[in-house]
Amino acid sequence: MTARLDLGRAQILAFRRRVGALDERLPAGSDSLRRAAWAGLQDSMPRAAVLSVHARVKGTSPTVWEDPALAQVWGPRYSAYVVAAQDVAPFTLGRLAETGRRRQIAEDLADRLHAYLDGSRMSYGDAGHALGVNPNQLRYAAPTGRLRIRWDGARRPEVWTVPPPDVEPAEARAELARRYLHVFGPATPEGWGAWAGIRPAVAAATFESLLPSLTPVRTPVGDAWVLAEDEPGLDVAPGPATPARLLPSGDPYYLLQGVDRALLVPDESRRSALWTSRVWPGAVLVDGEIVGTWRRSQATVTIEPWRRPAPAERDAVEAEAASLPLPDVGSITVRWQG
């Protein structure tokens, strides 16, 4: 087996920011949208995905979620996600159970919904009631790759069916794991399984199948894996970090579980403020470190810093808040707590 690489915290976080386009925004365009959504953008909080795109791509508009390059699906853990339209398969079929009752439920629901809709679109509430099921159960059809959604953040999602992706589920699952390893790496099967909502045995088997393309590494929080093709990027000296980004609730940069959270936020008391038991706040990223949390109510953005910001940092955060692509809000007011 290849000898384990030793990776430090600063090295890992610089790599994640770089592949996640958080140090420098990408130019506007479909290629940049695809890169921003490489591991999917959680959109359970209305329009969180728009703010995640804004943190990574120049010129992001409030309606970017409707760009033809993007699609909405019920993705990992059946949460609302925005993904690249050409990359739907990993986020849907990649989570389909191999056999058993869970797969049967998914396929039966997709078949029934397809027959009932007959090419039309409908509110998922109306469709669920017509099929005699709780509308939330329709999410369980998502792993077939045949279900699409459109959710504007206010009304109930609209649903319709499409032909399934022309990809084998095992291939889609391996691709989902590769995407996780690239954006969240170094990573473990356990971390990927928890993120994707995939059973531990299946997660472990998927990583086992990928071993020829992986490199073992040692991190400050334990042993893990990276894609072998990502090794050169891990050796690149960190460049200048962005002055400030306001990452929305569920942003990929901190959508972490277990010990991975300790790597990103070493202070345990701060971790409980970021990863709360209810709806997570946003994360304030300044010069490459998460230094506080933020929430928004209408046109007021409230920043709760974990330390006293320098004047330049304060200006950068306020400028970032003012640039948020929020429709029908007007001028943003920033309020500092503490």
Secondary structure as GFF3:
##gff-version 3
##sequence-region A 1 338
A	DSSP	beta_strand	5	6	.	.	.	ID=ss1
A	DSSP	alpha_helix	9	19	.	.	.	ID=ss2
A	DSSP	alpha_helix	30	36	.	.	.	ID=ss3
A	DSSP	beta_strand	41	42	.	.	.	ID=ss4
A	DSSP	alpha_helix	48	54	.	.	.	ID=ss5
A	DSSP	three_ten_helix	64	66	.	.	.	ID=ss6
A	DSSP	beta_strand	70	74	.	.	.	ID=ss7
A	DSSP	three_ten_helix	76	78	.	.	.	ID=ss8
A	DSSP	beta_strand	80	84	.	.	.	ID=ss9
A	DSSP	three_ten_helix	85	87	.	.	.	ID=ss10
A	DSSP	alpha_helix	88	92	.	.	.	ID=ss11
A	DSSP	three_ten_helix	93	95	.	.	.	ID=ss12
A	DSSP	alpha_helix	101	117	.	.	.	ID=ss13
A	DSSP	beta_strand	122	123	.	.	.	ID=ss14
A	DSSP	alpha_helix	124	131	.	.	.	ID=ss15
A	DSSP	three_ten_helix	135	144	.	.	.	ID=ss16
A	DSSP	beta_strand	147	150	.	.	.	ID=ss17
A	DSSP	beta_strand	158	161	.	.	.	ID=ss18
A	DSSP	alpha_helix	169	184	.	.	.	ID=ss19
A	DSSP	alpha_helix	189	196	.	.	.	ID=ss20
A	DSSP	alpha_helix	200	210	.	.	.	ID=ss21
A	DSSP	three_ten_helix	211	213	.	.	.	ID=ss22
A	DSSP	beta_strand	214	219	.	.	.	ID=ss23
A	DSSP	beta_strand	222	227	.	.	.	ID=ss24
A	DSSP	three_ten_helix	228	230	.	.	.	ID=ss25
A	DSSP	alpha_helix	231	234	.	.	.	ID=ss26
A	DSSP	beta_strand	245	247	.	.	.	ID=ss27
A	DSSP	three_ten_helix	252	254	.	.	.	ID=ss28
A	DSSP	alpha_helix	259	264	.	.	.	ID=ss29
A	DSSP	alpha_helix	268	274	.	.	.	ID=ss30
A	DSSP	beta_strand	282	286	.	.	.	ID=ss31
A	DSSP	beta_strand	289	297	.	.	.	ID=ss32
A	DSSP	beta_strand	300	305	.	.	.	ID=ss33
A	DSSP	alpha_helix	311	322	.	.	.	ID=ss34
A	DSSP	beta_strand	333	336	.	.	.	ID=ss35
###
